[in-house]
Each structure stands twice: as structure tokens, then as C-alpha cells.
């Protein structure tokens, strides 16, 4: 199938009409491929056309990771958009799995820089006036018991070796990659996403939504 021809025909048709009703702006040449925000590089598409165009771009440039991530974002519902595109289950599954693998490849071994003070201030401002997500929640006794068990044996406060240089120097193995749970990654057998212990226990393994029942 000539994906490029189908892509170009949709763009040509959209450029030669005046769209009435809901529409979305699209970069004809994606920014990740060198496109810009100039008027000549923008076209107004319907929600369905926009979704199809991004699927076609992945087929035209199958080795470009950012185009796969763009399709993943197209699949996210937003209050600011009126997308009512019907996506097939297989289509949606493929988008999710490919985007997850791309994200894993791009972030593996990359250490995020610490937040700047401006970033921290902006986060604080965004939370002003908003109630805590746990406000009003009543934890069951079973929930409290599980929290207690998960916290058992943790080293905290002044006894934490990370806070006492002498102890850390004396026992470097305490925080080696081998003994640090945050460094241990597991690959889900169903969606093939590689994640840490916490995320794996919540979203993968037997709980993975791609596991066939």
C-alpha cells in the first residue's frame, strides 16, 4: 500500500477547502522531521483525518520514535478537544505497545536533571487551592495493614545511611545497584514494557491489561 500517496491526498484535499465546524491544526512536515510553525506548514484537519494522518506517518517513517509517541498522544482524550474517532482494539493496542517501547528505549539509563527552583515554585502554585487527592478518604483496616507491612524494615530518618557519609563509605554495598530495588527492572511478558518493582506490581504481570483472559 502506498501510504505516502494516501497521506498526500488527504493533505491536498484539506488544503483546498474551508473546514466548517470542529477542526485541529496539523504540521504538514512534522516538527520532529524539520517542520516549523509557519502558515504554509499548517493545515486544518477533522479529528478523524488527523488520527489517520498520524497513523500513516508511522507507516511512512517506521523507524522514527517521536512519530510513534505522537500517535500515542493522539489516542489520549482531552477536555480541550472533541475527538470522537472510533479506534479499533488492535489499532489502539499497537499504538500503546509501540509507544511504551519507544519511551522505554529513550529513557533507559537517562538520569533526569533535578528540578530548578522556578520549576518547584510553579508546581507549588499549581496546587494552591486544590484539595489533597487523599482528602476525605477513609482507609480500611486491610489497607492500613498493607501499608504497615510495606514499610516494615525501611531505614528512615537520621539512621538512613544516605544521610551519614561515614556509614555509607563503610557499607557501600547497601546502596549498590544489586541491592537497590529501584534499579531492578522487570520485563512484562504480555506488553513487553520494562519497569521497576512498584509499577510492575501495579500494572504488569498478572494485572497487565494485555494479558489474554
ABEGO torsion letter per residue (X at the ends): XBAAAAAAAAAAAAAABBBBEBBBBBBABBAAAGBBABAAABBBBBAAAAAAAAAAAAAABAABAAAAAAAAAAABBBAABABABBBBAAAAAAAAAAAAAAAAAAABGBBBBBBBAAAAAAAAAAABGBBBAABGBBBBAAAAAAAAAAABGBBBEAABAAABAAAAAABAAAABAAABAAABBBBBAAAGBBBBAAAAAAABEAABAABBX
